[in-house]
């Protein structure tokens, strides 16, 4: 008898559902990354897989190894926390870099608001025009 055969049905069902849900959400984020047309649209697709997808897979893994090990397993939660923290920050930095690049090129496909300089680019010594 293997270790996996000792898992009761009441625990195997939630583990399997969480694993399938996490895999589906990660697959959905990957499909969105491939199918979406612009870079800015593609920034949002991976966050689905890294937030709910990774969370569901890690939760199912924690449940399984808590049962098999006979002790509470929480060290996998640290992995999930780091992935969930670093992915949005990384995507935000990529988005800002792409926006700066597009502003420098004066791309016509961006709205006028997106071509305006960032607050960090303006100085307090710059003259302010007042149209009255």
Residue pairs with C-beta under 8 A, 6 or more apart in sequence:
3 68
6 68
7 15
7 64
7 67
7 68
11 63
11 67
14 60
14 63
15 60
15 63
15 64
16 60
18 56
18 57
18 59
18 60
18 63
19 56
19 57
19 60
21 52
21 56
22 52
22 53
22 54
22 55
22 56
22 57
22 58
22 59
22 60
23 53
23 57
24 53
25 48
25 49
25 52
25 53
25 56
26 48
26 49
26 53
26 54
26 57
27 49
28 48
28 49
28 53
29 45
29 46
29 47
29 48
29 49
29 50
29 53
30 45
30 46
30 49
31 45
32 42
32 44
32 45
32 48
33 42
33 45
33 46
36 42
36 45
39 98
40 95
40 98
43 91
43 94
43 95
46 87
46 91
47 87
47 88
47 91
50 83
50 84
50 87
51 84
51 87
54 80
54 83
54 84
55 80
55 84
58 76
58 77
58 79
58 80
61 76
62 73
62 74
62 76
62 77
65 73
65 76
66 72
66 73
99 114
100 118
102 110
102 114
103 110
103 114
103 115
103 117
106 115
107 115
